[in-house]
Amino acid sequence: MPDEPNPRDKAREAIESGRLPTAKPSSIFCGPSSGETCAVCGVPIPPGHMQFLLEFPDSPSLRDKWLRNMLGRLRENSKVSRYRMHHHCFTAWEFERLTGAARRP
């Protein structure tokens, strides 16, 4: 429909508003939806339809740290942010995440 914004516009808006991160997810899973709402467009993903589940750790990156420090941080902060998306919304978010960084000052 001409009146509906395209998924890239919605993804760009979600990134610019801070609702979605621009970082690379630590994990991406695909599978059937249980009817959760898409983080990009806000429309429920119909039960049984494929969804993408993205996970982002809330703690800082653990790369290049000593093993003892890593284990300590994992025990202290194991929170993970999760976002569910339609397959076309995931594609739009990934495109905007990668190309949008070049447009930002």
ROVOPA-773927 format. One line per field, with one value per atom (N, C-alpha, C): residue in one letter; y, z, x. Coordinates in Angstrom, 2 decimals. Layout:
res	A, ...
c2	Y, ...
c3	Z, ...
c1	X, ...
END
This chain:
res	M, M, M, P, P, P, D, D, D, E, E, E, P, P, P, N, N, N, P, P, P, R, R, R, D, D, D, K, K, K, A, A, A, R, R, R, E, E, E, A, A, A, I, I, I, E, E, E, S, S, S, G, G, G, R, R, R, L, L, L, P, P, P, T, T, T, A, A, A, K, K, K, P, P, P, S, S, S, S, S, S, I, I, I, F, F, F, C, C, C, G, G, G, P, P, P, S, S, S, S, S, S, G, G, G, E, E, E, T, T, T, C, C, C, A, A, A, V, V, V, C, C, C, G, G, G, V, V, V, P, P, P, I, I, I, P, P, P, P, P, P, G, G, G, H, H, H, M, M, M, Q, Q, Q, F, F, F, L, L, L, L, L, L, E, E, E, F, F, F, P, P, P, D, D, D, S, S, S, P, P, P, S, S, S, L, L, L, R, R, R, D, D, D, K, K, K, W, W, W, L, L, L, R, R, R, N, N, N, M, M, M, L, L, L, G, G, G, R, R, R, L, L, L, R, R, R, E, E, E, N, N, N, S, S, S, K, K, K, V, V, V, S, S, S, R, R, R, Y, Y, Y, R, R, R, M, M, M, H, H, H, H, H, H, H, H, H, C, C, C, F, F, F, T, T, T, A, A, A, W, W, W, E, E, E, F, F, F, E, E, E, R, R, R, L, L, L, T, T, T, G, G, G, A, A, A, A, A, A, R, R, R, R, R, R, P, P, P
c2	-1.19, 0.00, 1.25, 2.26, 3.48, 4.26, 4.16, 4.94, 4.37, 3.09, 2.45, 2.74, 3.10, 3.28, 1.94, 1.98, 0.72, 0.29, -0.99, -1.49, -0.76, -0.29, 0.45, 1.75, 2.44, 3.68, 3.40, 2.31, 1.95, 1.54, 0.80, 0.39, 1.61, 2.53, 3.74, 4.55, 4.67, 5.41, 4.73, 3.39, 2.66, 2.83, 2.86, 3.05, 4.47, 5.45, 6.86, 7.23, 6.59, 6.88, 6.14, 5.20, 4.44, 3.19, 2.87, 1.66, 0.39, 0.48, -0.67, -0.28, -1.22, -0.94, -1.03, -0.50, -0.63, -1.61, -2.15, -3.11, -4.44, -5.21, -6.56, -7.42, -8.19, -9.04, -10.13, -10.52, -11.61, -12.95, -13.03, -14.26, -13.90, -14.71, -14.58, -15.97, -16.08, -17.34, -17.13, -18.15, -18.14, -19.28, -19.02, -20.07, -19.57, -20.44, -20.05, -19.08, -18.14, -17.15, -17.71, -17.13, -17.44, -16.29, -15.33, -14.19, -12.92, -12.89, -11.70, -10.53, -9.34, -8.12, -7.87, -7.45, -7.12, -5.82, -5.83, -4.65, -3.53, -3.84, -2.82, -2.14, -2.92, -2.33, -2.28, -3.03, -3.01, -3.88, -4.64, -5.52, -6.92, -7.60, -8.96, -9.89, -10.77, -11.79, -12.97, -13.34, -14.38, -15.68, -16.35, -17.62, -18.59, -19.22, -20.18, -19.59, -18.26, -17.62, -17.48, -17.45, -17.33, -15.97, -15.99, -14.75, -14.84, -13.69, -13.60, -13.13, -13.77, -13.37, -12.95, -11.68, -11.13, -10.92, -11.29, -11.11, -10.20, -9.27, -8.33, -8.36, -8.64, -8.60, -7.16, -6.96, -5.63, -5.20, -6.14, -5.82, -5.40, -4.72, -4.36, -5.58, -5.37, -6.47, -7.19, -8.50, -9.30, -9.72, -9.21, -9.60, -9.07, -9.81, -9.41, -9.16, -9.91, -9.80, -11.11, -11.05, -12.28, -13.14, -14.44, -15.41, -15.14, -14.85, -14.62, -13.41, -12.35, -11.16, -11.47, -12.24, -12.60, -13.39, -14.37, -15.19, -14.36, -13.45, -12.57, -11.70, -11.14, -10.29, -11.10, -12.31, -13.15, -13.46, -13.68, -13.93, -12.68, -11.52, -10.26, -9.79, -9.87, -9.26, -10.20, -10.98, -11.91, -11.49, -10.21, -9.72, -9.67, -9.99, -9.98, -9.29, -8.35, -7.72, -8.55, -8.80, -9.61, -8.82, -8.95, -8.29, -9.32, -9.34, -10.25, -9.43, -10.02, -9.29, -10.22, -9.67, -10.36, -10.51, -11.46, -11.64, -10.40, -9.75, -8.56, -7.36, -7.31, -6.23, -6.43, -7.69, -7.98, -7.53, -7.84, -7.45, -5.93, -5.23, -3.77, -3.22, -3.78, -3.32, -3.56, -4.74, -5.06, -4.10, -3.82, -2.88, -1.50, -1.00, 0.33, 0.38, -0.70, -0.77, -0.63, -1.32, -1.31, -0.06, 0.39, 1.54, 2.86, 2.84, 4.06, 4.63, 3.75, 4.22, 5.13, 4.88, 5.72, 7.10, 7.21, 8.50, 9.34, 8.71, 9.46, 10.26, 11.48, 12.31, 11.75
c3	0.00, 0.00, 0.00, -0.75, -0.82, 0.48, 1.32, 2.56, 3.67, 3.56, 4.61, 4.41, 5.53, 5.39, 5.10, 4.33, 4.03, 5.24, 5.31, 6.48, 6.74, 5.70, 5.92, 6.65, 6.32, 7.03, 8.50, 8.75, 10.13, 10.89, 10.24, 10.88, 11.18, 10.24, 10.43, 11.61, 11.67, 12.77, 14.11, 14.15, 15.40, 15.86, 14.92, 15.27, 15.75, 15.00, 15.36, 16.68, 17.02, 18.29, 19.47, 19.17, 20.24, 20.67, 20.00, 20.35, 19.96, 18.90, 18.45, 18.38, 18.75, 18.70, 17.28, 17.10, 15.82, 15.92, 17.11, 17.31, 16.65, 16.39, 15.88, 17.03, 16.81, 17.87, 18.26, 19.54, 19.97, 19.48, 19.30, 18.80, 17.95, 16.92, 16.08, 15.94, 16.24, 16.12, 15.18, 14.44, 13.59, 14.02, 13.99, 14.33, 14.28, 14.59, 14.54, 15.67, 15.34, 16.31, 17.17, 18.34, 19.23, 19.26, 18.35, 18.27, 18.89, 19.11, 19.70, 18.72, 19.23, 18.43, 17.84, 16.59, 15.90, 16.48, 16.77, 17.34, 16.32, 15.05, 14.01, 13.69, 13.31, 12.81, 13.85, 14.94, 15.99, 15.70, 14.63, 14.25, 14.78, 15.37, 15.84, 14.70, 15.03, 14.08, 14.25, 13.22, 13.38, 13.92, 14.82, 15.36, 14.22, 14.34, 13.34, 12.21, 12.01, 10.97, 11.46, 10.52, 10.90, 11.51, 12.58, 13.20, 13.43, 13.55, 13.95, 15.39, 16.20, 17.59, 17.73, 18.07, 18.22, 19.69, 20.12, 21.51, 21.58, 22.54, 22.78, 24.26, 24.63, 26.05, 26.55, 27.78, 28.36, 28.95, 29.10, 29.66, 28.55, 28.91, 27.89, 27.26, 26.15, 25.42, 26.30, 26.16, 26.96, 26.18, 24.99, 24.17, 24.78, 24.55, 24.94, 26.44, 27.25, 28.71, 29.26, 30.42, 31.07, 31.45, 31.44, 31.72, 33.06, 34.08, 35.41, 35.39, 34.73, 34.64, 33.86, 32.78, 31.99, 32.83, 33.53, 34.35, 35.44, 36.03, 37.04, 36.47, 35.30, 34.67, 34.30, 33.81, 33.44, 34.66, 35.79, 37.02, 37.48, 37.34, 37.82, 36.96, 35.65, 34.76, 33.59, 33.73, 32.65, 31.94, 32.03, 31.36, 29.85, 29.14, 27.68, 27.17, 26.24, 25.58, 24.36, 24.17, 23.05, 22.21, 20.90, 19.96, 18.95, 18.70, 17.70, 16.49, 15.29, 14.05, 12.99, 12.14, 10.90, 10.06, 9.14, 8.31, 7.47, 6.91, 6.09, 6.96, 8.20, 9.10, 9.55, 9.76, 10.11, 8.98, 7.74, 6.59, 6.51, 6.75, 6.72, 7.84, 9.05, 10.19, 9.91, 9.41, 9.13, 8.08, 7.04, 6.01, 6.60, 7.38, 7.97, 9.01, 9.74, 10.75, 10.07, 8.96, 8.27, 7.44, 6.71, 5.83, 6.55, 7.56, 8.28, 9.04, 9.49, 10.22, 9.35, 8.05, 7.14, 6.98, 7.18, 7.02, 8.28, 9.43, 10.68, 10.81, 11.39, 11.57, 12.63
c1	0.83, 0.00, 0.87, 0.48, 1.29, 1.31, 0.27, 0.21, 1.11, 1.45, 2.23, 3.71, 4.42, 5.86, 6.54, 7.62, 8.29, 9.12, 9.49, 10.23, 11.54, 12.21, 13.46, 13.22, 12.11, 11.78, 11.50, 10.77, 10.45, 11.71, 12.58, 13.83, 14.70, 14.81, 15.60, 15.04, 13.73, 13.09, 13.36, 13.29, 13.53, 14.98, 15.91, 17.31, 17.55, 17.03, 17.26, 16.61, 15.49, 14.83, 15.46, 16.36, 17.01, 16.26, 15.16, 14.40, 15.15, 15.97, 16.75, 18.22, 19.09, 20.52, 21.06, 22.27, 22.96, 24.12, 24.34, 25.43, 25.09, 26.12, 25.92, 25.40, 24.33, 23.80, 24.80, 24.76, 25.63, 25.09, 23.77, 23.14, 21.93, 21.69, 20.51, 19.90, 18.62, 17.90, 16.72, 16.35, 15.17, 14.27, 12.99, 12.05, 10.63, 9.68, 8.28, 7.91, 7.08, 6.61, 5.50, 5.37, 4.24, 3.25, 3.44, 2.54, 3.10, 4.42, 5.04, 5.03, 5.25, 5.24, 6.63, 6.66, 7.91, 8.48, 9.77, 10.43, 10.61, 10.53, 10.70, 9.38, 8.37, 7.12, 6.00, 6.15, 5.13, 3.91, 3.94, 2.84, 3.14, 2.15, 2.41, 2.84, 3.77, 4.22, 3.26, 2.50, 1.50, 2.10, 1.38, 1.87, 2.20, 3.35, 3.79, 4.61, 4.53, 5.34, 6.77, 7.71, 9.11, 9.39, 10.17, 10.63, 12.13, 12.76, 14.16, 14.18, 14.98, 15.18, 16.63, 16.85, 18.19, 18.48, 19.67, 20.08, 21.29, 21.24, 22.33, 22.65, 23.90, 24.25, 24.21, 23.70, 23.64, 24.97, 25.90, 27.21, 28.16, 29.26, 30.24, 30.88, 31.51, 32.15, 33.17, 33.20, 34.12, 35.36, 35.54, 36.69, 37.98, 39.04, 40.39, 40.53, 39.84, 39.94, 40.47, 41.05, 41.51, 40.33, 40.53, 39.47, 38.82, 39.58, 39.01, 38.06, 38.47, 37.61, 36.34, 36.47, 35.29, 34.30, 34.78, 33.88, 33.22, 33.97, 33.39, 32.28, 32.50, 31.49, 30.25, 30.46, 29.32, 28.45, 29.08, 28.30, 27.58, 28.22, 27.63, 26.46, 26.61, 25.61, 25.33, 24.31, 23.97, 22.69, 22.32, 21.12, 21.33, 20.27, 20.32, 19.07, 19.24, 18.09, 17.74, 16.45, 15.98, 14.98, 15.11, 14.22, 13.74, 12.44, 11.85, 11.43, 11.62, 11.33, 10.79, 9.90, 9.52, 10.79, 10.79, 11.99, 12.27, 11.24, 11.48, 11.90, 11.42, 11.84, 13.28, 13.67, 15.06, 15.98, 15.60, 16.42, 16.55, 15.45, 15.47, 16.34, 16.21, 17.02, 18.50, 18.85, 20.24, 20.81, 20.04, 20.49, 20.72, 19.75, 19.87, 20.98, 21.16, 22.23, 23.59, 23.75, 25.05, 25.28, 24.27, 24.45, 24.19, 23.36, 23.03, 24.21, 25.11, 26.29, 27.13, 27.15, 27.93, 27.30, 26.00, 25.32, 25.37, 25.62, 25.63, 26.92, 26.80, 28.01, 28.93
END
